[in-house]
């Protein structure tokens, strides 16, 4: 895994933890968070390719929506 990908996953994990805490939900184990974050980053890259948007803004949007699923 490359440096940038690791940084994107760590950023997505931070957003997920923040969203779980904000919603007063228990934060899953780190391995589960990494899996969720990996899915978010993959989805963000797919959307960015389609829209030509900024990956960071898409990660924020997906992280806020992901806990609702």
N, C-alpha and C positions, 0 to 999 in steps of 0.2 A: 504494500500500500504506500502510495506516495505521500510526501509531506503535505501537500495542499489538501488531499483527500482526508488525511488524518485531522487536519485543522478544521475542515468543514464538518466532520463527524463530531469533533469535540464541541464545536459551536452549536450544532444541532442538539447535542446532549444537554448543554447548558440551557438552551431554550426549553427543552422538554422538562427538565427538572424545575425550571422556573414556572412553567405552566401547571405542572402537577402541584407544586406548592401553592400557587395562587388559587387553585381550585380546591385546596385542602384535601387532596388525594394523596395516598401513600405513594412514594416514589419507588418504582420497580428496581430490581437489582441492576447493577451496572451492565451485565451482559445483555439483559433485555433492553436497556436504554441504548446500548451500542447497536443492537439489531434494528430498533426503531429508527435511530439516527441514520443508520446506513440506508434504510428504505427512504427516508426523507431526502437525503442527499441525492440518491439515485433519481428519485422523482423530480427533484429540483433541477437536476441537469437535463433530464428529458424535457421538462417544460421550458427551460431556458433555450434549448436547441429549437423548439417549436416557435417560441415567441420572440426569441432574441433578447430576453430580459436579463436582469442581474440575478445571479444565483443566490446571493446573500438575501435579497428581499424575498425570493421564493422560499428559501429555507425557513425564514421567519414565519411566513404565511402558512407553510405546511406544518411546522411545529405547533402552531397555535390550533390548527385544525385536526392534527393527528390524534390528540387525546380525546377528541369528541367521538372518534370511531370505535 
